[in-house]
Amino acid sequence: MPSFLFSSRFVVRVFCVLLSVLCLWCGSGVCGYAQTQPDMVWEQTGGPEGGNIWCFAVSGTSIFAGTDGGVFRSTNNGASWTAVNTGLMNSTSVYSLAISGSTLFAGTNGGGVYRSSNNGALWTAVGIGLTNNAVSSLVVSGKRQHNLCWD
């Protein structure tokens, strides 16, 4: 594999993770508060644990984290996390999350794309026909979903 492709993928992944964290942080109203509170620090939460955290998404009062162990949800600003993986392939790393209205999409490494319309309680495979089931990025535009896959 050419080193250019590896470094490009790495840069894209790091950028997406940092952007997700920044959006989560700013979207929660912390940014404005942090600018006036120089003593604010990051604080470790009660999880999710057990592997890498690849992405975040926020819907209402729920925060979702895509990890090597599937999807985790917090409804208390990250104080605790619950696995919400019913319907996801076993041992599926979730690399990307996207939200459209009340529908949550998960892009996985090897399992394709899944959809949940009940805050992650139940997932249904919707990536039927994808020629590559390693989905690193998802974008929802209106009622259309777009996937970025890699070999």
Protein Blocks (a to p, Z undefined) as FASTA:
>chain_A
ZZklmmmmmmmmmmmmmmmmmmmmmmnommmmmmmmmkbccdddebdehiacfbdcdehj
bccdddfebpaddfegolaccddfehiaghiacfbdcdehjaccdddehjapaddfegol
accdfkgoiabfcdfbdcdehjaccddddZZ
